Amino acid sequence: MEWKRIEGNWKLIESNIRKKWAKLTDEDLLVIDGRRDELEDKIRQRYGFATEHVRKEVDDWMRWQPAKPRRKGTGAQSTNLINRAW
C-alpha cells in the first residue's frame, strides 16, 4: 500500500495503527493525522527506537496492509474468519 492511500484513509486505518503501536495516544493520532513523518516521530518518542528501526517497522507494517481498508462494522472480515475456520 502506498502512503498516499494511508493518508487518505487515515480514520479507517487508525485502528490498525493502534493495534501495532499501542503506546500511541489519541492525542498522538490527532497530531499524526496521516503524516508518515509524524507517525515515525511519535513511535520514536513512545518506544525509544532508532530512526532506521522505526522507518523499517513502518515499511514492514505498510506491506501487510490490505489494498482497500475495511470500514468498521461491515462484517466482511468476521465472515471471512468464520469461513476459514471450517
PyMOL Python script that loads the backbone (N, CA, C, O; Angstrom):
from pymol import cmd

cmd.read_pdbstr("""\
ATOM      1  N   MET A   1       0.850  -1.179   0.000  1.00  0.00           N
ATOM      2  CA  MET A   1       0.000   0.000   0.000  1.00  0.00           C
ATOM      3  C   MET A   1       0.890   1.235   0.000  1.00  0.00           C
ATOM      4  O   MET A   1       1.909   1.276   0.690  1.00  0.00           O
ATOM      5  N   GLU A   2       0.507   2.225  -0.765  1.00  0.00           N
ATOM      6  CA  GLU A   2       1.241   3.487  -0.810  1.00  0.00           C
ATOM      7  C   GLU A   2       0.819   4.363   0.367  1.00  0.00           C
ATOM      8  O   GLU A   2      -0.296   4.253   0.879  1.00  0.00           O
ATOM      9  N   TRP A   3       1.736   5.231   0.781  1.00  0.00           N
ATOM     10  CA  TRP A   3       1.415   6.104   1.912  1.00  0.00           C
ATOM     11  C   TRP A   3       0.261   7.050   1.590  1.00  0.00           C
ATOM     12  O   TRP A   3      -0.508   7.393   2.488  1.00  0.00           O
ATOM     13  N   LYS A   4       0.120   7.475   0.353  1.00  0.00           N
ATOM     14  CA  LYS A   4      -0.982   8.369  -0.031  1.00  0.00           C
ATOM     15  C   LYS A   4      -2.332   7.744   0.308  1.00  0.00           C
ATOM     16  O   LYS A   4      -3.252   8.440   0.737  1.00  0.00           O
ATOM     17  N   ARG A   5      -2.446   6.440   0.117  1.00  0.00           N
ATOM     18  CA  ARG A   5      -3.699   5.748   0.442  1.00  0.00           C
ATOM     19  C   ARG A   5      -3.923   5.714   1.944  1.00  0.00           C
ATOM     20  O   ARG A   5      -5.056   5.850   2.404  1.00  0.00           O
ATOM     21  N   ILE A   6      -2.866   5.537   2.706  1.00  0.00           N
ATOM     22  CA  ILE A   6      -2.978   5.551   4.164  1.00  0.00           C
ATOM     23  C   ILE A   6      -3.417   6.933   4.613  1.00  0.00           C
ATOM     24  O   ILE A   6      -4.326   7.079   5.430  1.00  0.00           O
ATOM     25  N   GLU A   7      -2.766   7.930   4.074  1.00  0.00           N
ATOM     26  CA  GLU A   7      -3.091   9.324   4.395  1.00  0.00           C
ATOM     27  C   GLU A   7      -4.567   9.622   4.091  1.00  0.00           C
ATOM     28  O   GLU A   7      -5.258  10.242   4.899  1.00  0.00           O
ATOM     29  N   GLY A   8      -5.028   9.190   2.954  1.00  0.00           N
ATOM     30  CA  GLY A   8      -6.393   9.463   2.535  1.00  0.00           C
ATOM     31  C   GLY A   8      -7.447   8.686   3.297  1.00  0.00           C
ATOM     32  O   GLY A   8      -8.614   9.077   3.322  1.00  0.00           O
ATOM     33  N   ASN A   9      -7.047   7.588   3.918  1.00  0.00           N
ATOM     34  CA  ASN A   9      -7.975   6.742   4.674  1.00  0.00           C
ATOM     35  C   ASN A   9      -7.610   6.695   6.152  1.00  0.00           C
ATOM     36  O   ASN A   9      -7.870   5.702   6.832  1.00  0.00           O
ATOM     37  N   TRP A  10      -7.013   7.761   6.639  1.00  0.00           N
ATOM     38  CA  TRP A  10      -6.458   7.780   7.979  1.00  0.00           C
ATOM     39  C   TRP A  10      -7.456   7.341   9.047  1.00  0.00           C
ATOM     40  O   TRP A  10      -7.103   6.553   9.925  1.00  0.00           O
ATOM     41  N   LYS A  11      -8.670   7.825   8.993  1.00  0.00           N
ATOM     42  CA  LYS A  11      -9.663   7.485  10.026  1.00  0.00           C
ATOM     43  C   LYS A  11      -9.949   5.987  10.049  1.00  0.00           C
ATOM     44  O   LYS A  11     -10.181   5.421  11.117  1.00  0.00           O
ATOM     45  N   LEU A  12      -9.935   5.342   8.894  1.00  0.00           N
ATOM     46  CA  LEU A  12     -10.175   3.907   8.840  1.00  0.00           C
ATOM     47  C   LEU A  12      -8.952   3.109   9.293  1.00  0.00           C
ATOM     48  O   LEU A  12      -9.089   2.002   9.814  1.00  0.00           O
ATOM     49  N   ILE A  13      -7.781   3.659   9.097  1.00  0.00           N
ATOM     50  CA  ILE A  13      -6.536   2.936   9.371  1.00  0.00           C
ATOM     51  C   ILE A  13      -6.044   3.155  10.801  1.00  0.00           C
ATOM     52  O   ILE A  13      -5.203   2.397  11.285  1.00  0.00           O
ATOM     53  N   GLU A  14      -6.548   4.164  11.470  1.00  0.00           N
ATOM     54  CA  GLU A  14      -6.103   4.449  12.837  1.00  0.00           C
ATOM     55  C   GLU A  14      -6.164   3.217  13.738  1.00  0.00           C
ATOM     56  O   GLU A  14      -5.263   3.010  14.552  1.00  0.00           O
ATOM     57  N   SER A  15      -7.205   2.400  13.609  1.00  0.00           N
ATOM     58  CA  SER A  15      -7.330   1.219  14.473  1.00  0.00           C
ATOM     59  C   SER A  15      -6.191   0.229  14.210  1.00  0.00           C
ATOM     60  O   SER A  15      -5.715  -0.419  15.143  1.00  0.00           O
ATOM     61  N   ASN A  16      -5.748   0.102  12.951  1.00  0.00           N
ATOM     62  CA  ASN A  16      -4.604  -0.773  12.649  1.00  0.00           C
ATOM     63  C   ASN A  16      -3.318  -0.221  13.250  1.00  0.00           C
ATOM     64  O   ASN A  16      -2.471  -0.971  13.734  1.00  0.00           O
ATOM     65  N   ILE A  17      -3.187   1.095  13.211  1.00  0.00           N
ATOM     66  CA  ILE A  17      -2.019   1.756  13.818  1.00  0.00           C
ATOM     67  C   ILE A  17      -2.012   1.479  15.323  1.00  0.00           C
ATOM     68  O   ILE A  17      -0.976   1.152  15.902  1.00  0.00           O
ATOM     69  N   ARG A  18      -3.175   1.616  15.938  1.00  0.00           N
ATOM     70  CA  ARG A  18      -3.320   1.382  17.383  1.00  0.00           C
ATOM     71  C   ARG A  18      -2.938  -0.040  17.767  1.00  0.00           C
ATOM     72  O   ARG A  18      -2.298  -0.259  18.796  1.00  0.00           O
ATOM     73  N   LYS A  19      -3.331  -1.014  16.937  1.00  0.00           N
ATOM     74  CA  LYS A  19      -3.007  -2.413  17.220  1.00  0.00           C
ATOM     75  C   LYS A  19      -1.503  -2.647  17.158  1.00  0.00           C
ATOM     76  O   LYS A  19      -0.947  -3.380  17.976  1.00  0.00           O
ATOM     77  N   LYS A  20      -0.856  -2.027  16.194  1.00  0.00           N
ATOM     78  CA  LYS A  20       0.582  -2.231  16.011  1.00  0.00           C
ATOM     79  C   LYS A  20       1.404  -1.471  17.049  1.00  0.00           C
ATOM     80  O   LYS A  20       2.358  -2.012  17.608  1.00  0.00           O
ATOM     81  N   TRP A  21       1.036  -0.226  17.303  1.00  0.00           N
ATOM     82  CA  TRP A  21       1.788   0.620  18.229  1.00  0.00           C
ATOM     83  C   TRP A  21       0.859   1.123  19.329  1.00  0.00           C
ATOM     84  O   TRP A  21       0.392   2.262  19.292  1.00  0.00           O
ATOM     85  N   ALA A  22       0.600   0.263  20.305  1.00  0.00           N
ATOM     86  CA  ALA A  22      -0.394   0.527  21.356  1.00  0.00           C
ATOM     87  C   ALA A  22      -0.022   1.693  22.277  1.00  0.00           C
ATOM     88  O   ALA A  22      -0.888   2.244  22.956  1.00  0.00           O
ATOM     89  N   LYS A  23       1.236   2.064  22.305  1.00  0.00           N
ATOM     90  CA  LYS A  23       1.643   3.179  23.171  1.00  0.00           C
ATOM     91  C   LYS A  23       1.256   4.548  22.614  1.00  0.00           C
ATOM     92  O   LYS A  23       1.334   5.550  23.324  1.00  0.00           O
ATOM     93  N   LEU A  24       0.842   4.597  21.356  1.00  0.00           N
ATOM     94  CA  LEU A  24       0.415   5.873  20.788  1.00  0.00           C
ATOM     95  C   LEU A  24      -0.930   6.269  21.397  1.00  0.00           C
ATOM     96  O   LEU A  24      -1.841   5.448  21.505  1.00  0.00           O
ATOM     97  N   THR A  25      -1.038   7.517  21.785  1.00  0.00           N
ATOM     98  CA  THR A  25      -2.256   8.012  22.425  1.00  0.00           C
ATOM     99  C   THR A  25      -3.229   8.583  21.395  1.00  0.00           C
ATOM    100  O   THR A  25      -2.882   8.771  20.229  1.00  0.00           O
ATOM    101  N   ASP A  26      -4.450   8.854  21.848  1.00  0.00           N
ATOM    102  CA  ASP A  26      -5.430   9.513  20.978  1.00  0.00           C
ATOM    103  C   ASP A  26      -4.887  10.848  20.489  1.00  0.00           C
ATOM    104  O   ASP A  26      -5.052  11.212  19.324  1.00  0.00           O
ATOM    105  N   GLU A  27      -4.241  11.569  21.389  1.00  0.00           N
ATOM    106  CA  GLU A  27      -3.653  12.867  21.015  1.00  0.00           C
ATOM    107  C   GLU A  27      -2.563  12.688  19.961  1.00  0.00           C
ATOM    108  O   GLU A  27      -2.471  13.472  19.017  1.00  0.00           O
ATOM    109  N   ASP A  28      -1.739  11.653  20.128  1.00  0.00           N
ATOM    110  CA  ASP A  28      -0.703  11.363  19.132  1.00  0.00           C
ATOM    111  C   ASP A  28      -1.329  11.159  17.755  1.00  0.00           C
ATOM    112  O   ASP A  28      -0.852  11.710  16.763  1.00  0.00           O
ATOM    113  N   LEU A  29      -2.394  10.369  17.701  1.00  0.00           N
ATOM    114  CA  LEU A  29      -3.047  10.076  16.424  1.00  0.00           C
ATOM    115  C   LEU A  29      -3.644  11.324  15.799  1.00  0.00           C
ATOM    116  O   LEU A  29      -3.661  11.461  14.576  1.00  0.00           O
ATOM    117  N   LEU A  30      -4.135  12.234  16.630  1.00  0.00           N
ATOM    118  CA  LEU A  30      -4.643  13.509  16.106  1.00  0.00           C
ATOM    119  C   LEU A  30      -3.510  14.335  15.502  1.00  0.00           C
ATOM    120  O   LEU A  30      -3.672  14.943  14.444  1.00  0.00           O
ATOM    121  N   VAL A  31      -2.374  14.353  16.174  1.00  0.00           N
ATOM    122  CA  VAL A  31      -1.215  15.108  15.685  1.00  0.00           C
ATOM    123  C   VAL A  31      -0.688  14.479  14.394  1.00  0.00           C
ATOM    124  O   VAL A  31      -0.359  15.188  13.444  1.00  0.00           O
ATOM    125  N   ILE A  32      -0.610  13.155  14.363  1.00  0.00           N
ATOM    126  CA  ILE A  32      -0.090  12.443  13.189  1.00  0.00           C
ATOM    127  C   ILE A  32      -0.952  12.728  11.969  1.00  0.00           C
ATOM    128  O   ILE A  32      -0.435  13.065  10.905  1.00  0.00           O
ATOM    129  N   ASP A  33      -2.254  12.594  12.118  1.00  0.00           N
ATOM    130  CA  ASP A  33      -3.235  12.921  11.069  1.00  0.00           C
ATOM    131  C   ASP A  33      -2.818  12.439   9.678  1.00  0.00           C
ATOM    132  O   ASP A  33      -2.961  13.161   8.692  1.00  0.00           O
ATOM    133  N   GLY A  34      -2.301  11.206   9.613  1.00  0.00           N
ATOM    134  CA  GLY A  34      -1.969  10.624   8.321  1.00  0.00           C
ATOM    135  C   GLY A  34      -0.581  10.930   7.792  1.00  0.00           C
ATOM    136  O   GLY A  34      -0.212  10.440   6.724  1.00  0.00           O
ATOM    137  N   ARG A  35       0.196  11.722   8.505  1.00  0.00           N
ATOM    138  CA  ARG A  35       1.536  12.090   8.014  1.00  0.00           C
ATOM    139  C   ARG A  35       2.580  11.091   8.517  1.00  0.00           C
ATOM    140  O   ARG A  35       2.734  10.881   9.721  1.00  0.00           O
ATOM    141  N   ARG A  36       3.277  10.495   7.585  1.00  0.00           N
ATOM    142  CA  ARG A  36       4.256   9.468   7.929  1.00  0.00           C
ATOM    143  C   ARG A  36       5.372  10.005   8.832  1.00  0.00           C
ATOM    144  O   ARG A  36       5.766   9.337   9.788  1.00  0.00           O
ATOM    145  N   ASP A  37       5.876  11.190   8.541  1.00  0.00           N
ATOM    146  CA  ASP A  37       6.966  11.735   9.351  1.00  0.00           C
ATOM    147  C   ASP A  37       6.524  11.910  10.799  1.00  0.00           C
ATOM    148  O   ASP A  37       7.302  11.668  11.721  1.00  0.00           O
ATOM    149  N   GLU A  38       5.289  12.325  11.000  1.00  0.00           N
ATOM    150  CA  GLU A  38       4.766  12.481  12.366  1.00  0.00           C
ATOM    151  C   GLU A  38       4.590  11.125  13.037  1.00  0.00           C
ATOM    152  O   GLU A  38       4.881  10.980  14.224  1.00  0.00           O
ATOM    153  N   LEU A  39       4.116  10.129  12.288  1.00  0.00           N
ATOM    154  CA  LEU A  39       3.974   8.776  12.849  1.00  0.00           C
ATOM    155  C   LEU A  39       5.325   8.256  13.308  1.00  0.00           C
ATOM    156  O   LEU A  39       5.456   7.759  14.427  1.00  0.00           O
ATOM    157  N   GLU A  40       6.328   8.369  12.449  1.00  0.00           N
ATOM    158  CA  GLU A  40       7.660   7.891  12.806  1.00  0.00           C
ATOM    159  C   GLU A  40       8.201   8.629  14.024  1.00  0.00           C
ATOM    160  O   GLU A  40       8.811   8.017  14.901  1.00  0.00           O
ATOM    161  N   ASP A  41       7.982   9.936  14.082  1.00  0.00           N
ATOM    162  CA  ASP A  41       8.449  10.728  15.215  1.00  0.00           C
ATOM    163  C   ASP A  41       7.787  10.273  16.514  1.00  0.00           C
ATOM    164  O   ASP A  41       8.459  10.119  17.534  1.00  0.00           O
ATOM    165  N   LYS A  42       6.479  10.060  16.478  1.00  0.00           N
ATOM    166  CA  LYS A  42       5.752   9.634  17.686  1.00  0.00           C
ATOM    167  C   LYS A  42       6.170   8.232  18.116  1.00  0.00           C
ATOM    168  O   LYS A  42       6.274   7.961  19.312  1.00  0.00           O
ATOM    169  N   ILE A  43       6.410   7.339  17.162  1.00  0.00           N
ATOM    170  CA  ILE A  43       6.877   5.993  17.513  1.00  0.00           C
ATOM    171  C   ILE A  43       8.237   6.080  18.193  1.00  0.00           C
ATOM    172  O   ILE A  43       8.480   5.409  19.196  1.00  0.00           O
ATOM    173  N   ARG A  44       9.129   6.916  17.642  1.00  0.00           N
ATOM    174  CA  ARG A  44      10.454   7.111  18.272  1.00  0.00           C
ATOM    175  C   ARG A  44      10.302   7.628  19.701  1.00  0.00           C
ATOM    176  O   ARG A  44      10.973   7.146  20.614  1.00  0.00           O
ATOM    177  N   GLN A  45       9.427   8.600  19.892  1.00  0.00           N
ATOM    178  CA  GLN A  45       9.224   9.178  21.221  1.00  0.00           C
ATOM    179  C   GLN A  45       8.673   8.151  22.209  1.00  0.00           C
ATOM    180  O   GLN A  45       9.166   8.044  23.332  1.00  0.00           O
ATOM    181  N   ARG A  46       7.667   7.408  21.802  1.00  0.00           N
ATOM    182  CA  ARG A  46       6.991   6.475  22.716  1.00  0.00           C
ATOM    183  C   ARG A  46       7.790   5.210  22.983  1.00  0.00           C
ATOM    184  O   ARG A  46       7.744   4.671  24.088  1.00  0.00           O
ATOM    185  N   TYR A  47       8.523   4.729  21.982  1.00  0.00           N
ATOM    186  CA  TYR A  47       9.212   3.447  22.122  1.00  0.00           C
ATOM    187  C   TYR A  47      10.730   3.569  22.264  1.00  0.00           C
ATOM    188  O   TYR A  47      11.385   2.616  22.688  1.00  0.00           O
ATOM    189  N   GLY A  48      11.294   4.720  21.919  1.00  0.00           N
ATOM    190  CA  GLY A  48      12.734   4.908  22.048  1.00  0.00           C
ATOM    191  C   GLY A  48      13.558   4.174  20.999  1.00  0.00           C
ATOM    192  O   GLY A  48      14.742   3.910  21.211  1.00  0.00           O
ATOM    193  N   PHE A  49      12.940   3.845  19.870  1.00  0.00           N
ATOM    194  CA  PHE A  49      13.644   3.154  18.794  1.00  0.00           C
ATOM    195  C   PHE A  49      14.482   4.141  17.981  1.00  0.00           C
ATOM    196  O   PHE A  49      14.208   5.340  17.951  1.00  0.00           O
ATOM    197  N   ALA A  50      15.503   3.606  17.330  1.00  0.00           N
ATOM    198  CA  ALA A  50      16.335   4.401  16.427  1.00  0.00           C
ATOM    199  C   ALA A  50      15.551   4.725  15.157  1.00  0.00           C
ATOM    200  O   ALA A  50      14.613   4.017  14.791  1.00  0.00           O
ATOM    201  N   THR A  51      15.952   5.801  14.498  1.00  0.00           N
ATOM    202  CA  THR A  51      15.277   6.284  13.296  1.00  0.00           C
ATOM    203  C   THR A  51      15.159   5.203  12.229  1.00  0.00           C
ATOM    204  O   THR A  51      14.077   4.998  11.678  1.00  0.00           O
ATOM    205  N   GLU A  52      16.256   4.508  11.930  1.00  0.00           N
ATOM    206  CA  GLU A  52      16.239   3.475  10.890  1.00  0.00           C
ATOM    207  C   GLU A  52      15.325   2.316  11.270  1.00  0.00           C
ATOM    208  O   GLU A  52      14.643   1.754  10.413  1.00  0.00           O
ATOM    209  N   HIS A  53      15.309   1.960  12.537  1.00  0.00           N
ATOM    210  CA  HIS A  53      14.440   0.877  13.002  1.00  0.00           C
ATOM    211  C   HIS A  53      12.972   1.254  12.799  1.00  0.00           C
ATOM    212  O   HIS A  53      12.176   0.440  12.331  1.00  0.00           O
ATOM    213  N   VAL A  54      12.623   2.476  13.149  1.00  0.00           N
ATOM    214  CA  VAL A  54      11.243   2.949  13.001  1.00  0.00           C
ATOM    215  C   VAL A  54      10.847   2.967  11.533  1.00  0.00           C
ATOM    216  O   VAL A  54       9.751   2.528  11.183  1.00  0.00           O
ATOM    217  N   ARG A  55      11.719   3.466  10.677  1.00  0.00           N
ATOM    218  CA  ARG A  55      11.416   3.522   9.245  1.00  0.00           C
ATOM    219  C   ARG A  55      11.152   2.117   8.704  1.00  0.00           C
ATOM    220  O   ARG A  55      10.203   1.911   7.947  1.00  0.00           O
ATOM    221  N   LYS A  56      11.988   1.150   9.092  1.00  0.00           N
ATOM    222  CA  LYS A  56      11.812  -0.230   8.641  1.00  0.00           C
ATOM    223  C   LYS A  56      10.517  -0.811   9.191  1.00  0.00           C
ATOM    224  O   LYS A  56       9.802  -1.513   8.475  1.00  0.00           O
ATOM    225  N   GLU A  57      10.208  -0.531  10.439  1.00  0.00           N
ATOM    226  CA  GLU A  57       8.982  -1.048  11.046  1.00  0.00           C
ATOM    227  C   GLU A  57       7.740  -0.521  10.320  1.00  0.00           C
ATOM    228  O   GLU A  57       6.803  -1.274  10.057  1.00  0.00           O
ATOM    229  N   VAL A  58       7.740   0.769   9.999  1.00  0.00           N
ATOM    230  CA  VAL A  58       6.611   1.364   9.285  1.00  0.00           C
ATOM    231  C   VAL A  58       6.522   0.774   7.875  1.00  0.00           C
ATOM    232  O   VAL A  58       5.427   0.470   7.403  1.00  0.00           O
ATOM    233  N   ASP A  59       7.658   0.610   7.201  1.00  0.00           N
ATOM    234  CA  ASP A  59       7.661  -0.007   5.869  1.00  0.00           C
ATOM    235  C   ASP A  59       7.081  -1.420   5.925  1.00  0.00           C
ATOM    236  O   ASP A  59       6.256  -1.788   5.089  1.00  0.00           O
ATOM    237  N   ASP A  60       7.514  -2.212   6.912  1.00  0.00           N
ATOM    238  CA  ASP A  60       7.017  -3.584   7.056  1.00  0.00           C
ATOM    239  C   ASP A  60       5.511  -3.586   7.341  1.00  0.00           C
ATOM    240  O   ASP A  60       4.773  -4.384   6.762  1.00  0.00           O
ATOM    241  N   TRP A  61       5.062  -2.716   8.211  1.00  0.00           N
ATOM    242  CA  TRP A  61       3.634  -2.619   8.537  1.00  0.00           C
ATOM    243  C   TRP A  61       2.833  -2.274   7.282  1.00  0.00           C
ATOM    244  O   TRP A  61       1.777  -2.857   7.035  1.00  0.00           O
ATOM    245  N   MET A  62       3.336  -1.331   6.496  1.00  0.00           N
ATOM    246  CA  MET A  62       2.630  -0.913   5.275  1.00  0.00           C
ATOM    247  C   MET A  62       2.447  -2.078   4.305  1.00  0.00           C
ATOM    248  O   MET A  62       1.400  -2.207   3.671  1.00  0.00           O
ATOM    249  N   ARG A  63       3.478  -2.931   4.194  1.00  0.00           N
ATOM    250  CA  ARG A  63       3.420  -4.061   3.277  1.00  0.00           C
ATOM    251  C   ARG A  63       2.273  -5.007   3.591  1.00  0.00           C
ATOM    252  O   ARG A  63       1.739  -5.661   2.695  1.00  0.00           O
ATOM    253  N   TRP A  64       1.891  -5.082   4.864  1.00  0.00           N
ATOM    254  CA  TRP A  64       0.868  -6.032   5.292  1.00  0.00           C
ATOM    255  C   TRP A  64      -0.524  -5.428   5.360  1.00  0.00           C
ATOM    256  O   TRP A  64      -1.468  -6.101   5.773  1.00  0.00           O
ATOM    257  N   GLN A  65      -0.667  -4.186   4.966  1.00  0.00           N
ATOM    258  CA  GLN A  65      -1.990  -3.559   4.976  1.00  0.00           C
ATOM    259  C   GLN A  65      -2.770  -3.958   3.733  1.00  0.00           C
ATOM    260  O   GLN A  65      -2.205  -4.059   2.644  1.00  0.00           O
ATOM    261  N   PRO A  66      -4.071  -4.187   3.896  1.00  0.00           N
ATOM    262  CA  PRO A  66      -4.878  -4.547   2.715  1.00  0.00           C
ATOM    263  C   PRO A  66      -4.922  -3.403   1.718  1.00  0.00           C
ATOM    264  O   PRO A  66      -4.786  -2.238   2.092  1.00  0.00           O
ATOM    265  N   ALA A  67      -5.112  -3.734   0.456  1.00  0.00           N
ATOM    266  CA  ALA A  67      -5.157  -2.720  -0.600  1.00  0.00           C
ATOM    267  C   ALA A  67      -6.281  -1.723  -0.359  1.00  0.00           C
ATOM    268  O   ALA A  67      -6.137  -0.536  -0.653  1.00  0.00           O
ATOM    269  N   LYS A  68      -7.393  -2.198   0.171  1.00  0.00           N
ATOM    270  CA  LYS A  68      -8.521  -1.331   0.497  1.00  0.00           C
ATOM    271  C   LYS A  68      -8.814  -1.482   1.989  1.00  0.00           C
ATOM    272  O   LYS A  68      -9.073  -2.593   2.451  1.00  0.00           O
ATOM    273  N   PRO A  69      -8.778  -0.395   2.744  1.00  0.00           N
ATOM    274  CA  PRO A  69      -9.110  -0.502   4.153  1.00  0.00           C
ATOM    275  C   PRO A  69     -10.578  -0.893   4.325  1.00  0.00           C
ATOM    276  O   PRO A  69     -11.440  -0.453   3.564  1.00  0.00           O
ATOM    277  N   ARG A  70     -10.849  -1.716   5.325  1.00  0.00           N
ATOM    278  CA  ARG A  70     -12.226  -2.130   5.598  1.00  0.00           C
ATOM    279  C   ARG A  70     -12.890  -1.141   6.522  1.00  0.00           C
ATOM    280  O   ARG A  70     -12.291  -0.651   7.479  1.00  0.00           O
ATOM    281  N   ARG A  71     -14.123  -0.861   6.222  1.00  0.00           N
ATOM    282  CA  ARG A  71     -14.899   0.012   7.092  1.00  0.00           C
ATOM    283  C   ARG A  71     -15.349  -0.777   8.304  1.00  0.00           C
ATOM    284  O   ARG A  71     -15.668  -1.961   8.199  1.00  0.00           O
ATOM    285  N   LYS A  72     -15.375  -0.129   9.443  1.00  0.00           N
ATOM    286  CA  LYS A  72     -15.831  -0.784  10.659  1.00  0.00           C
ATOM    287  C   LYS A  72     -17.290  -1.193  10.510  1.00  0.00           C
ATOM    288  O   LYS A  72     -18.111  -0.461   9.957  1.00  0.00           O
ATOM    289  N   GLY A  73     -17.586  -2.388  11.021  1.00  0.00           N
ATOM    290  CA  GLY A  73     -18.972  -2.828  11.059  1.00  0.00           C
ATOM    291  C   GLY A  73     -19.518  -3.395   9.771  1.00  0.00           C
ATOM    292  O   GLY A  73     -20.728  -3.595   9.665  1.00  0.00           O
ATOM    293  N   THR A  74     -18.664  -3.669   8.767  1.00  0.00           N
ATOM    294  CA  THR A  74     -19.186  -4.213   7.516  1.00  0.00           C
ATOM    295  C   THR A  74     -19.443  -5.705   7.629  1.00  0.00           C
ATOM    296  O   THR A  74     -20.229  -6.264   6.864  1.00  0.00           O
ATOM    297  N   GLY A  75     -18.782  -6.350   8.580  1.00  0.00           N
ATOM    298  CA  GLY A  75     -18.989  -7.776   8.754  1.00  0.00           C
ATOM    299  C   GLY A  75     -18.182  -8.634   7.798  1.00  0.00           C
ATOM    300  O   GLY A  75     -18.131  -9.851   7.978  1.00  0.00           O
ATOM    301  N   ALA A  76     -17.566  -8.065   6.815  1.00  0.00           N
ATOM    302  CA  ALA A  76     -16.823  -8.843   5.823  1.00  0.00           C
ATOM    303  C   ALA A  76     -15.675  -9.608   6.462  1.00  0.00           C
ATOM    304  O   ALA A  76     -15.419 -10.759   6.109  1.00  0.00           O
ATOM    305  N   GLN A  77     -14.999  -8.987   7.379  1.00  0.00           N
ATOM    306  CA  GLN A  77     -13.849  -9.633   7.990  1.00  0.00           C
ATOM    307  C   GLN A  77     -14.294 -10.817   8.846  1.00  0.00           C
ATOM    308  O   GLN A  77     -13.689 -11.887   8.771  1.00  0.00           O
ATOM    309  N   SER A  78     -15.336 -10.647   9.653  1.00  0.00           N
ATOM    310  CA  SER A  78     -15.783 -11.736  10.518  1.00  0.00           C
ATOM    311  C   SER A  78     -16.296 -12.905   9.689  1.00  0.00           C
ATOM    312  O   SER A  78     -16.086 -14.057  10.071  1.00  0.00           O
ATOM    313  N   THR A  79     -16.962 -12.647   8.569  1.00  0.00           N
ATOM    314  CA  THR A  79     -17.433 -13.709   7.694  1.00  0.00           C
ATOM    315  C   THR A  79     -16.259 -14.497   7.140  1.00  0.00           C
ATOM    316  O   THR A  79     -16.304 -15.726   7.096  1.00  0.00           O
ATOM    317  N   ASN A  80     -15.217 -13.813   6.721  1.00  0.00           N
ATOM    318  CA  ASN A  80     -14.034 -14.489   6.193  1.00  0.00           C
ATOM    319  C   ASN A  80     -13.388 -15.370   7.258  1.00  0.00           C
ATOM    320  O   ASN A  80     -12.940 -16.476   6.956  1.00  0.00           O
ATOM    321  N   LEU A  81     -13.335 -14.897   8.485  1.00  0.00           N
ATOM    322  CA  LEU A  81     -12.743 -15.689   9.556  1.00  0.00           C
ATOM    323  C   LEU A  81     -13.564 -16.933   9.822  1.00  0.00           C
ATOM    324  O   LEU A  81     -13.005 -18.003  10.064  1.00  0.00           O
ATOM    325  N   ILE A  82     -14.875 -16.812   9.782  1.00  0.00           N
ATOM    326  CA  ILE A  82     -15.737 -17.975  10.007  1.00  0.00           C
ATOM    327  C   ILE A  82     -15.529 -18.999   8.888  1.00  0.00           C
ATOM    328  O   ILE A  82     -15.397 -20.193   9.153  1.00  0.00           O
ATOM    329  N   ASN A  83     -15.502 -18.533   7.648  1.00  0.00           N
ATOM    330  CA  ASN A  83     -15.336 -19.432   6.520  1.00  0.00           C
ATOM    331  C   ASN A  83     -13.992 -20.155   6.569  1.00  0.00           C
ATOM    332  O   ASN A  83     -13.900 -21.325   6.197  1.00  0.00           O
ATOM    333  N   ARG A  84     -12.969 -19.473   7.019  1.00  0.00           N
ATOM    334  CA  ARG A  84     -11.644 -20.091   7.097  1.00  0.00           C
ATOM    335  C   ARG A  84     -11.594 -21.164   8.171  1.00  0.00           C
ATOM    336  O   ARG A  84     -10.880 -22.157   8.026  1.00  0.00           O
ATOM    337  N   ALA A  85     -12.342 -20.973   9.244  1.00  0.00           N
ATOM    338  CA  ALA A  85     -12.318 -21.914  10.348  1.00  0.00           C
ATOM    339  C   ALA A  85     -12.915 -23.262   9.953  1.00  0.00           C
ATOM    340  O   ALA A  85     -12.578 -24.282  10.555  1.00  0.00           O
ATOM    341  N   TRP A  86     -13.788 -23.283   8.962  1.00  0.00           N
ATOM    342  CA  TRP A  86     -14.446 -24.532   8.559  1.00  0.00           C
ATOM    343  C   TRP A  86     -13.677 -25.118   7.429  1.00  0.00           C
ATOM    344  O   TRP A  86     -14.041 -26.177   6.918  1.00  0.00           O
TER     345      TRP A  86
END
""", "prot")
cmd.dss("prot")
cmd.show_as("cartoon", "prot")
cmd.util.cbc("prot")
cmd.orient("prot")
